[in-house]
Amino acid sequence: MIVPRIVRQFALISFVLLIAVGAFGQAQPGKSEYEPLPYQEGKDVVWVPTAQALTDKMLDLAKVTPQDYVIDLGSGDGRIVITAARRGARAFGIEYNPDLVALSIKNAIRAGVADRAQFAEGDLFESDFSKATVVTMFLLPDINLKLRPKILDLKPGTRVVSNSFDMAEWNPDQTVQVKQEEGCTNSFCKAYLWIVPAKVEGAWSLPQGKLSLVQRFQRVFGELNLRGKIIPVANGRIDGDHILFSIGHRHYSGRVNGNTMSGTVKAAGKTSDWEAKLVDNKLF
């Protein structure tokens, strides 16, 4: 019969086509995972991976704990975020390159920390990282300077760590170098730490008189007007919200809380409490 013959021929052709399609599918290589190349171009900087030894040292420097929220600016392949998450911290990476973001998400899943390590595509200058307790970055000096005002507006005590590049006249609170034998085999083996200082510049009211302070990042200068007698402020320093300074033989230690400062003052072997209130945040 003609019909069965046609059916048999159609079945044979279909079988051959299925074999061919299967063979073609096996012959085609699967889509390979995106592999970033060191020094590839980015929006503002080229991408260079941070050595794992320096990654560990940066997080050590910031004293990262499970209570921290780490935000990495320009998170690349996600290694700093993932390492922080492995320490129990919540961590978030901001990266402009969508391919690197996708790779970071895969790396976090492979590392088993996807619940604590998250990533988003974004522009550093338009992103909100105000909730961070630790900020990490590997950017160029001019980018650091552009971001510096935003960083200085972070909550006092926020730790900021940079791979290799500083922030000009804002001197770091600590610097570390990782040696080649310790595992850093490229040219970027130094880390800088800053503690965001509270803002204290302005005129403050003390029981003894008017305290005028000028601030240069974590350093403080000024004078006390004690009933017309001017006494300079010495050894002034801010570490997060903790302030230290001396006026004559009196040594002050305290905390800054917005428009108030309070703590203890030592003089002549005695310790007493002190408090100051901000009356004007502009001296000039």
Phi, psi and omega in degrees: 000148184288319185298310178301323180297318180296318180298316180298319180295318179297318179298319180296316180297316180298319180298315179298318181295320179298318177298318181295316179297319178297317179295321180295318180296322179288329183286333182282128178292143177292158181294121183284154179289144179300129179238108179291150180251134177306138180071017174289150185291143173232193182292307183246337183219163171277158181266125173228125181292139175283128178304140182300324179297322178284325175305312179298318182293322178298317180287328173297316182299321179278356180054050182293133178231172177299346179276354185271157171240106185264129175240124181258123181269110186082066194280355173056235182274005172090008189294323180291316179299314181294320179296319177296320179294325177296336177274002177097355181281157166278139184217149185219135179245134176251121185220136183282328185278115182296330178294320178291325177297313180298319178296319180298319179298317177297318180296322179293322178295315180298325181279353179075025182235023184298338179285339181245345182247114182234157185220152177213146175281130181187165177266128183303324185282348179248000185266149177262115176237029185289343181274356183291144168261340176223132175242129176242153181197154174221081186236181179271159183305320181291328176289319176304317181292323178294327180275345187304315178300321179292322178293319181292343177272358177291166180302133177307136182100348176298133179266135182237126181235130180239136173280112165078331187243137186265194180232051175054235188285353171280095184292141178291153176281336180202148178225138177227153178235132177259127183279161179300319181290347176270357175115001178259105189253005176253196184270359186244087189231018180243146178229140178245141177240133171236145172253120182299122183273150171295156180265121184233001182296134180143190180258130182240148178259116173254155176305329182280342182155197183270124179255115180255123183240138172245134185243136172234086184061245183268005178254146184230135177232167176158200182203155174249127175267100183260090181050047177092346177267126183264121179240123183289151173274134180236155174054037181282131181207147177238130176238096187067242177259009181264127182241141176229138173194164179235144173230106186064233181267006182261128184246116186260140174220134182189187180241145177260129178226084181066245183265015177228153172227143178204157180171217180236151177233135181249133178201134178053039177078003181246150179239133178220169180272154174218157177210141177227148179237138180287128179249339179201122181271008176232125178269337186237000000 
